[in-house]
Amino acid sequence: MAPRCWRWWPWSSWTRTWLPSSRSTQNFGQHFSTQEQTPQICVVGSGPAGFYTAQHLLKHHSRAHVDIYEKQLVPFGLVRFGVAPDHPEVKEGNVINTFTQTAHSDRCAFHGNVEVGRDVTVQELRDAYHAVVLSYGAEDHQALNIPGEELPGVFSARAFVGWYNGLPENRELAPDLSCDTAVILGQGNVALDVARILLTPPEHLEVLLLCQKTDITEAALGALRQSRVKMVWIVGRRGPLQVAFTIKELREMIQLPGTRPMLDPVDFVGLQDRIKEAARPRKRLMELLLRTATEKPGVEEAARRASASRAWGLRFFRSPQQVLPSPDGRRAAGIRLAVTRLEGAGEATRAAPTGDTEDLPCGLLLSSIGYKSRPIDPSVPFDPKLGVVPNMEGRVVDVPGLYCSGWVKRGPTGVITTTMTDSFLTSQILLQDLKAGHLPSGPRPGSAAIKRLLGSRGVWPVSFSDWEKLDAEEVFRGQALGKPREKLLDPQEMLQLLGR
C-alpha cells in the first residue's frame, strides 16, 4: 500500500444559524440522555489540541466515545515534531504520558494515516458522529513574499524544525550548513530554538547523546557535527519591547556553551523607564535583555564569552525586503533589510520603513515569521487572512455540531498550556450543547461507518497499538545510538513494519 501523503464572529451570527428550525426540531430539539445514548465524538488532529480536547470530553462525560483522526502515521503532533530535541522533558515527559493514558481509554481510539479532507470529508464525519472537533493545528508557514525567496539556501523555520525533529515530509531537506553566517527572520521562541540548535557546539551535542537527552535525527546530527555556522543573526521588524520569545528561551541562548551574545546597547536606550509599568513576565524578560546588552559581565562570564567560537545577535527595526543572490545567481548570499521605525502605540504599534536599507550577508536564511493553518475541506468556513476557522467560543460559524480548538481556532499563539486551556474551553462548550439538546439525538455509527468508507477507498488506519509497535522500534534503534529513540522517517517503512 502506498503511504499517505502529507501535505470573532458576533454571537448573533451564531445564534441565527444554531437555533433549530421547525423542520429540524425532531433531530436537534430533544435533550440528549447520557443514560440511554453514547455520544460519538470525532476529533481531527492528534497534537496537544486534539488530545486535550479528547481528555476533557472523556473526563466530563462518562459515556462519550472519542475517535481521534490524524494524517500522520504517528500521534502527538507538535510535541513530537515541534518541540526542540534538546528539551526531552517536554517530549517524553508528562505531556506524552498524559496523552498516552487518554489513548488507552476504552472510550478513545486513535486512527492515524487518515487525512481528513482527502481520505474522508468533514461532512462524512458529521454524518457519522454527533459532533466533530477540528484540532489539526497550523501545518503551514507564513511566506515572506519578497524577491529571491525561492533561492536555494532559503527555508522556513517550520521545515528546518521538521528536518531535525524527524517530520517525514522534511526528511530530505538537506540544508547546506557550510556557510559562516545564518540569518533568522523573526524573534519568537521558534527562532531561538533554531538558533540554539544551529549554534550548539558538536561536543555539547555529544554530551546530550551520552546523557540520552536528545532525539534529534541521526541525519540532522551528522549535518550539525559538520556545520561551519559561527554567527546567527535573529532579526525583527520592531524593537526589544515587541520580541515574542519568552525568558526561558532567552536564558538558554545567553547560557549556551561556546557562544556569546552580541546586542547593541543603542537599541536599549530609554528602555529602563518604559518597562516599569509592564506586566511581570514582560518586565523580567526586558530586564534580562537590558542586563545582557548594557552591563559589563563578571570575570568568569567575560572569560567564557572571550573564549567562545560562536556568536548570536538580535537585530531590531529591520524588515526583509529582498533575498540577495550569489554572483552566479544560484543560491542565497544575503538579505536586504529595510530599516524601520515604530509608529502607533500599544497593541497598534507597527514597523514603518524609513527609506533606508541594509544588506546582511548570509549563506543560510530561515524565515520564522509565523505558522498558519490551512483550509481542510470546502464545506468548512475558513478565514485565509487570519488563518483560522471562524468560530464563536469554539463553535464553527454556520455549521452546527462542528467545533474547533487550538491553533486552528485562535491562531498559532501561546505554548502547550495555552492550548490545553483553550481545548478544555471548546470541550466545555460542546458538552453544554450536548446537555442542552442542540446536538443530534439518536445513535450515530461513529468509526464503524468511517472504517467502511476508508476500506472502500484503500485507506487503512493505524491504531494506537500500531503506534506503540513503531514506538518500541524507535526506542530499540535509539538504544544502539545512545539516544532515547531514533525516529522512523519513511512512512513506507513504517507501514512495512506494521505488515501493511
N, C-alpha and C positions, 0 to 999 in steps of 0.2 A: 504494500500500500504506500502511496506517495505521502510524504509528510505534509502536514497542514502548512499553509503559507502564513507569514507573519504580516503581517503588514502594519429684575425683581419685579417681578411682574406683579401688578396690582392684585390685591385679594379679590376684587370684584371680578377680574378676568377669570380667576379660578372658579369662583362660585357659580358663575354663569354657565360654565360647562360641566361642573361637577354635580350639581343637583340633578337628580334623575327626572326625565320626562315621564308623562303618564304611561307611555308605551313601554318604558323600561323599568317601571316600578317593580314588576314581578321579578326582575333579575337583581336589582340593586336596593330595593326598599326594605327587604327583610333583614332583621338582625341576625348576625352570624352566631350560631350557637357553638361555643367551644366544646360543649359536652357531646354534641352529635356529629360535628364535622371536623375534618382535619384540614386546616388551611394549607394549601400548596403554594409556596412562595419561591420565586426564582430570583437569584442574584447573578448579575452578569459582571464578571471580574473577580479574581481571587487575590487581589492585593489587600492592603490594610483596610480600605473602604469596604470591600466585599466581605472580608472575614469579620470585621467588627459589626457590620450590619447583620450578618448571619448570627453572630454570637448574641447580640441583643434580642433578636427575634426569638431565638430558641430559649433564652433565659426567661423571657417575659410572656411567653405563650406556651403552655405545657403540651399542646398538641401540634403545634406548627411543624411542618416539614419544609426544609430549605434545601434547594438544589443550587449549587454554585457552578456556573459555566465559565470556562477560561479558554482562550485561544491558544495559549502556550500548552505544552505537554506537562508543565510543572507549575505548582502553585506559588503563591506569596508575592508575586508582582514586584513592586518597588523595594520590598525588604530584601529580596534575593538579587535583583538586578540594578538597584539604585543606591543602596547604602554602600559607603566606601568599604573596600575589602580589608582595611586595617581597623575596622570597627566591628569585630566579631561579636562583641557583647550585645549588639543590636540584631545582627543577622541570626545568630544561633541562640540568643538568649530568650527572655520571657515572651517576646513578641511571637516568634515562630512556635514556641511551646504552647502558647495560648491558642494560636490558630490551629495547631495540630489537635489539641483537645476538642476544639469545635468540630473539626472534620471527622473526628472519631465518634461523635454523637450518632446514635442510631436514627436520629431525625435529620441528619445532614448528609448530603452526598456531593462529592466533587466530580465534575465532568470536564476534564482537560481535553485539549486537542479539538475544541469546538469553537469555531469563530462565528459569533452571533452577527447577523447582517450578511453573512455569506453562506454558511452551512445551514443556518436556520434563521428565520426572520423574527423580528421582535413581535410582529402580530401573531405568529405561530406560538411564541412563548405566552403571549397574553391569552390566547385561546386555551392553552393547556394549564395555566396557573391562575390562582385567584389574584395574585399581584406579582409584578416584575419590578426589580430594583436595578437600575443601571449604575454600576460602580466600577466602570472599566478604566478610569483614570485618564491621564494625559499621555498619549502614546507618541506624540509628535513634538517637534521643536519649532520655536519662532524663527523664521528666516530673517536674515539681515536685510535682504532686498537692496543690495548695493552691487555695483560692478565688480567683477572678479570673484564673486562668492563661489563660483563653480570651479575655481582653480584647485589643482592638487595641493594638498597641504592645509586646506581649509576643512574643518569638521565641526559638526555640532557637538557641544559638550555631552549631550544626551547619547550620541553614537559612541563617543570616546568612553564614557562611563559604561555603556553596554559592552564595549570591547573588552575592557579589563575585568568586567563583572560576569562575563560569560553569557550575555544575551545572544541567542542563536543568530538573529538577523545581523548582528555586528561582528560575528566571529572572524570575518575575513577583512576587517577594516584596514589593518596593517599600516598604521600611521608611521611616517618617517621621523624618527627621533634623532637624526644625525645633525640637527641644527644646534646652534648655541642658544638661541632665544626663542621663547614661545610667548604668545600674547593670548590672553583670555579676555573676551569681551563680556562684561557682566560682573557684578560684585555681590553675588549671593552665595549661599552655602555650597552649591554645586561647583561654582567657580573655585572656591577654596579647596574643596575636595580634590578637584582635578589638579590644581597647582601643587597640592601636597603630594599626590601620587607621582607627579612628574619630577618633583624635587627630592623625594625620599632617597637618600644615598643607598647604593646597592648593598653596602654592608648592613644597613639598618633593615633592609628587606630580608636579608639572610637571618637576622635576629628574630624578625617576625615569624619566619619559617621555622626556626628552631623552637620557638615557643608555641608553634601551631596557632598563630594569631592572624593568619590571612588565608582567604580562599581565592585570591587573585588567580586568574587562569595562568597556566604554565606558559602559554604563548605571550601573554602580556608581561609576565615576569621576565621572560627571556629578552624581550624588547627593552624593558626598563633597565635591565642589567647593562645593556649596551648603549643606553641613552647618553647623548652628549649635551643634553639641555642643561644649561647652567644658570639661566636667567628666565624668570617668568614675570611678565607684567600683567596685572589684573586691572582692567580698565573700566571706568564707569562714566556715564553721561553726566551725572550730577556730583555732588560733593560728599564729604565724610558723613554728614548728618543723614544722608539718604542711603547709605550702604544697607544691603539686605541680608548680610550674613549675621550670625549670632556670635556671642562672646566665646562660646566653647570652640567653634571652628577657628576663630581668630587666634585664640590662645595656642591651639595646636600648631598653627602656622608659625607663630612667634617662637615657639619652643622646638620647632622641627630640627633634629640633629643635622649638622653640616650646612646649615643655611643661615642667612642674615636678612633682616628686613631692610628695605630701602623706602623710607617715607620722607617726603619733602615737608619740613616744618612750616613752610609758607602756606601750605594747604590747610593748616590748622590754626592760623592766626584768628583770634577772636572767638574760637570755638568754646573756650572755657566758660565764658559768660552765657553763651547761647544754650548750653546744656543743663543749666541749673534747674530749670523747670521741667526737664524731660522725665518721662517715666523711668523707674529704677533700672529695668533691664537695658534700655537705650542709654541711660546715663553711664552705667558701668561699662558698656561697650565703648562709648566715646572716650571715657577716661583712660581705658586701656590703649586705645589708638593714640590719644594725646601723649601718654607717657612714652609709648614706643617711638613716636615721631620726634618728641621735643626734649626728653630727659636724657642726660648722659648716663649710659649704662654703668653698672658697677664693674669692678675689676674683673671678676670672673666672667660676667656676661660679655664684657668688652673683649676679653681674650677669646671667648667662644666665637664671637662674630668675626674677629680678625682672622681666625683660622678657617672659617667657613669657605668652602669652594663653590657654593651655590648661593643664589640670592633671589628674592622676590620683592616686588614693589606694587604699591597701589597708585594708579594714575587717575586723577579726578578731572572732571569737566572736559571730557573727551568723548566724542561721538563718532562711530565708524562711518566713513564716507566712501572709501574705495579700497579694495584689496589690490596691492601693487604687485605686478608680475615680475618674475626674474627676467634678466636681459633676453633670454631666449623665449620668454613667454610661456614656458611650460609648467611653471609652478608658482605658488605664492612666495613673495620675498619681503613683504611688509604690509603695513596697513596705514592708509591716510586717515587721520583723525581730524574732525572739525573741533576747534576749541569752542567751548560753550560757556555760558553764564546762566545763573539761576534767575528765573522770573516767577512771580507769584509767591504765595506763602502757604505754609501748612501742607495739607494734602494736595493742593493745587500747584505746588512747586514743580516747575518743569525746566528742562535744559533747552536754551535757545542758542543758536550759533552766533558767534561774534564776527564771523567772516574770516578769521584766521584758521590756518590748518597746520598740522604737524605730521611728519612721516616717521613711523616707528618700524625699523627693520625687524623681521622675524622670519623664521622658516616654518613655523607651525602656528596656525591661527585657529582658536577654538571659540565658538560662539555659545555663550551661556546666558542668553537674554530671556530665557523662559521656555517652559514646556507648554503644550496646548493639546486639548482633546480633539478628536476627530468625530465627525458625524458617523453614527453607527448604522443607521438604517433610514431610508427615505420616509418611513412612517413616523419617525421621531423628530420633533422640532429641534432645531439647533441654531444657536447664535454664533455665527462664524467670527464676529468681531471680538466677543468675549470668550469664545471657545468653550461654551458651556451649553448644557441642555436647559432651556428656560424653565424655571420652576418656582414654586411658592412653597417654602419650607420643605422642599424635597419632593413635593407633588409636581409631576411634569405637567406643564400648562397644556390644556385642551386634550389630555389623554388620561381619562380616569383609570385608576388601577396601575398606572405606571409611575415609578418613583426614581429618584437618583440620589446618590451620596458620594462624598469625596470630591476629588478634583473636577470631575465632570459636572458636579453640582455647583461648586463655588469658585472654580479656577484653581490653578496649581500654586497654592499658597499654604504655608504652615508646615508643621512637622507631623510625625506619626500620631502624636497625642491629639493634635488638632483634628486630624482625620477621624480618630476614634470618637471624639465628642460629636463631630458632625454626623457620623454614621449612626450613632446612638439616637440623635435627634430625628433623623429620617425614619429609623425603625419605630420610634415612638409615635410619629405621625401616622405611619402605616397601621400600627396596632390600634390607634384611636379610630381610624377609618373602618377598620375591620369590626371593632366593637360597635360602632355606630350604624353598621349595616350598609356602608357605602360600597363594599366590595361584593362581587358576585356571590350569591348563595347557591347552595347545591355543590355536589362533588366536582372536582376537576381532575383530569388524568395525570397531570404533572409529568414527571420524567418518562413514564411509560409511553406516552404519546410522542414525546420528543425523540426517544430512542428509536421508535419505529421509523420516524421521519429520517433521522440520521442514517439508520441502517439502509434505507432505500436509496440514499444518496452516497453510499460508500464511505461514510464518516464513522469512525469507531472511537468513541470517547475513551479517555484514560481515567481510571478511577484513582482514589487516594491511595488505595493499597498498591496500585501500579506505581504511583509516585514513590511510595516507600521502598519499592524494589530498586527504582532508579537512585533514590537517596542512599541506599545501602551500597550500591555500586560506586557512587561518587565518594563516599566515605572510605571505601576499600581502596580506591585508586589514590586518594589523598594520603592514606597511611604510608604508601610506598614512597611518597614525596615529602613526608613530614609535614603535611598540611591537614587542616580539618576536613577538607574534601577537595577533589579535583572535578570541577563541574563538567558534565556532559554538554557538548556544544552542538552536536549534529542531531537534528530531530529524527533523521532516518536511522541513525544508530540507536537512539532511544527506543524507537518502535521495534527494531530488531531484537533488542534486549528484552522487550516485553512479548516477543514471539508474534509480532504483527506482520 
